[in-house]
Structure formats: C-alpha cells, structure tokens
Amino acid sequence: MTVDFEFFQKIELKIGKILEAIRVEDSEKLLKMQVDLGEGTPRQIIAGIGKTYEPEALIGRELLFIANLEPRTIMGLESQGMVLAASDEQGPIVLSPDREVNPGASLK
C-alpha cells in the first residue's frame, strides 16, 4: 500500500519524553508509560517493548511517537499514542533523536 503526501502529512510524529514507565501486570511485554508530548498534561501510552527494555532504563529518554492515533484499550488500559520502533530477531528497537529535543517537537 502506498500513501500520498497529503495523507502522510496528517500523521503527527512527535518527540516525547518518558516521565514514568512500569510493567503492565500479567503481561510479559507491555509497559505503561507517562509521556510528555509538550501538551502540558502527560499521555498514557502502552507499548509492547517490555521484553527488550527495562522500565527504569526508559525514564528520561526521548523517543518518537505517533501523537494523533485514535486511543485504544490494551489489557484494560487506554493507550493515547504509539511509540515508534524498529524490529529485528532480538525484538523492538526504540528510535530516539541523537541530541536533546523539546518534548512535542514535530518530525518532518
């Protein structure tokens, strides 16, 4: 499937800073994170990166997110966005800027 440029422009890709991260009870891979996307109020985002990343190691990191994804309930918890990650045989690999960026900065 290909997307045209207008459709791509509608996707809000933003830098978010992880403020809190904990494991989701009864899940091996899900983490519940509070993320600063530069909006004043943190968002809760549920991500399946817990087999590769310890929650404590993510706190303070800046990662890439889709900010305008429709909220979704995962294991009874609302997720208000999606972390972007590559993947290989060892699992997900989160993507981050190579220098500090303000939370909420848009990707272009």
Phi, psi and omega in degrees: 000135175249152177241145178278168185299321179300317178297314180302320181296339180283342180279123181269100176264122184225158172276133176232145178254128181285118179266322179216150175208130177220159177285144174279127181302139179069020176228136178279333188242345185275136173241141175256122184238145169258123190236131174273112177252022177076022184254359182095322178242127179297154175253147174269126178230129179259129183225143180270056183243009187288344176282337183259328186238135172280138182306317183298329182286343181270337184299128181091348180280150174258126181232172179263139183224152164268118187267337184252028174285139178301134179304147182221142178266125180234118182050042177080003181245135179281132175250127186249040180158186181215134174280141177268137181210147169276177180211143172217191183296342179268352178121193182289150178231109182291151182255137181216154178292158182272000171211166184296137181226145178295136175305138180094352178300136181276148174263142181229000000 
